[in-house]
Amino acid sequence: MTTGYMAGDWTSFGTATAASAATLAGLLFVAVSLNLKRILEFPSLPARAGQTLLMFVTPLLVGLFLVVPGQPADVLAAELIVTSVGIGGYQLMLDHGSVRAEQETPVSWVVSRIFPAVISCGCLLAAGASLLAAGGGGLYWLVPSVLAAFVFGLINAWVLLVEIMR
């Protein structure tokens, strides 16, 4: 069996992912705390802050799942699938209920709000499903999932920290 299907080979990735995600989530709390009054002035930004937190919580959970010693692959697969569906669904629900900002076009709203959840949680779902099926890439799907969560989360954090002050 290749490394993509052996959870024990991914503990270093899990450790680095969990540490990075926890740090980014902490920094997000600082950014929101510093600009809370300004964030609350825009009807679309509280949901975006919530989505950003979920973007950082997703890889944090993934990292924690990966470092559980001796965990069977089917249990890890189930954790990844449940996390992807639960968090992805909740992110989409947040976006559905949020108000679109005046400067956001329908296309930019989809790209900035829907794509992050679909890409990150979709790749996470692919990781869990292919690990369970023992074919299709396995845990290698975690790499684009984590990268998407970090990139989109950092973009949102930048908006919440800097762009709203312009």
C-alpha positions in Angstrom: 0.0 0.0 0.0 1.3 3.5 -0.8 1.8 6.4 1.5 -1.5 8.0 0.4 -3.3 5.3 2.3 -1.2 4.9 5.4 -2.3 7.4 8.0 0.9 6.8 10.1 3.0 8.3 7.3 1.0 11.6 7.6 1.7 12.4 11.3 4.3 15.1 10.5 1.9 16.7 8.0 -0.8 16.6 10.7 1.4 18.2 13.3 2.5 21.0 11.0 -1.1 21.5 9.8 -2.6 21.6 13.3 0.0 24.0 14.6 -0.3 26.3 11.5 -4.1 26.3 11.7 -4.2 27.0 15.4 -1.9 29.9 14.9 -3.9 31.4 12.1 -7.2 31.0 14.0 -5.6 32.9 16.9 -4.5 35.6 14.6 -8.0 35.8 13.2 -9.4 36.4 16.7 -6.9 39.3 17.1 -7.9 40.8 13.7 -11.6 40.5 14.5 -11.1 41.9 18.0 -9.2 44.9 16.7 -11.8 45.7 14.1 -15.0 44.3 15.6 -16.9 47.6 15.6 -16.0 48.2 11.9 -16.8 44.6 10.9 -20.3 44.9 12.5 -21.0 48.0 10.4 -21.0 45.8 7.2 -23.9 43.2 7.1 -21.8 40.8 5.0 -18.7 40.7 7.2 -19.8 38.8 10.3 -20.6 35.8 8.1 -17.3 36.2 6.3 -15.5 36.2 9.7 -17.4 33.0 10.7 -16.4 31.4 7.4 -12.8 32.4 7.9 -12.8 30.8 11.3 -14.2 27.6 9.8 -11.5 27.7 7.1 -8.9 27.6 9.8 -10.7 25.1 12.1 -11.0 22.6 9.2 -7.3 21.9 8.8 -6.9 22.1 12.6 -9.3 19.2 12.9 -7.6 17.3 10.0 -4.2 17.7 11.7 -5.6 16.4 15.0 -7.2 13.4 13.3 -3.9 12.5 11.6 -1.9 12.4 14.8 -4.2 10.0 16.7 -1.9 7.0 17.2 -2.9 3.7 15.7 -6.2 5.0 14.3 -7.6 2.6 11.7 -7.9 4.0 8.1 -11.6 3.5 8.0 -12.1 5.6 11.2 -9.9 8.4 9.8 -11.8 8.3 6.5 -15.1 8.6 8.4 -13.8 11.5 10.4 -12.7 13.3 7.2 -16.0 12.7 5.4 -18.1 13.8 8.4 -15.9 16.9 8.9 -16.1 17.9 5.2 -19.8 17.5 5.0 -20.5 19.2 8.3 -18.2 22.2 8.0 -18.7 22.5 4.2 -22.5 22.5 4.7 -22.3 25.0 7.6 -20.1 27.4 5.5 -22.5 27.3 2.6 -25.4 27.9 5.0 -23.6 30.9 6.5 -23.0 32.2 2.9 -26.6 31.6 1.9 -27.9 33.6 4.8 -25.4 36.5 4.5 -26.0 39.8 2.7 -23.9 40.4 -0.4 -21.8 43.6 -0.1 -22.6 46.4 -2.5 -19.3 46.1 -4.4 -19.6 42.4 -4.8 -20.9 41.1 -8.1 -22.6 37.7 -8.2 -19.5 36.2 -9.8 -17.1 37.7 -7.2 -19.5 36.6 -4.4 -19.4 33.0 -5.7 -15.6 33.1 -6.1 -15.0 34.6 -2.6 -17.7 32.9 -0.7 -18.8 29.6 -2.3 -15.5 28.4 -3.9 -13.5 28.3 -0.7 -15.9 25.9 1.0 -16.4 23.8 -2.1 -12.7 23.5 -2.8 -11.4 22.9 0.7 -14.2 20.7 1.9 -14.6 19.0 -1.5 -10.9 17.9 -1.4 -11.3 16.8 2.2 -14.3 14.7 1.1 -12.2 13.2 -1.7 -9.5 12.4 0.8 -11.9 10.5 3.1 -13.8 8.7 0.3 -10.7 7.6 -1.6 -9.0 6.5 1.7 -12.1 4.4 2.4 -12.0 3.0 -1.1 -8.2 2.5 -1.1 -8.0 4.1 -4.5 -8.1 7.6 -6.0 -5.4 9.5 -4.2 -6.2 8.9 -0.5 -4.6 11.3 1.9 -2.9 13.2 -0.9 -6.2 15.1 -1.3 -5.5 16.7 2.1 -2.7 18.9 0.5 -5.0 20.9 -1.7 -7.7 20.9 1.0 -5.3 22.5 3.5 -3.7 24.8 1.0 -7.1 26.1 -0.1 -8.3 26.6 3.5 -5.1 28.6 4.3 -5.1 30.7 1.2 -8.8 31.6 1.2 -8.7 32.0 5.0 -5.7 34.4 4.7 -7.4 36.4 2.0 -10.5 36.8 4.2 -8.4 37.7 7.2 -6.7 40.4 5.2 -10.1 41.8 4.3 -11.2 41.8 7.9 -7.9 43.4 9.1 -6.9 45.8 6.4 -9.3 46.3 3.6 -12.2 47.3 5.8 -10.2 50.2 7.1 -9.9 51.8 3.6 
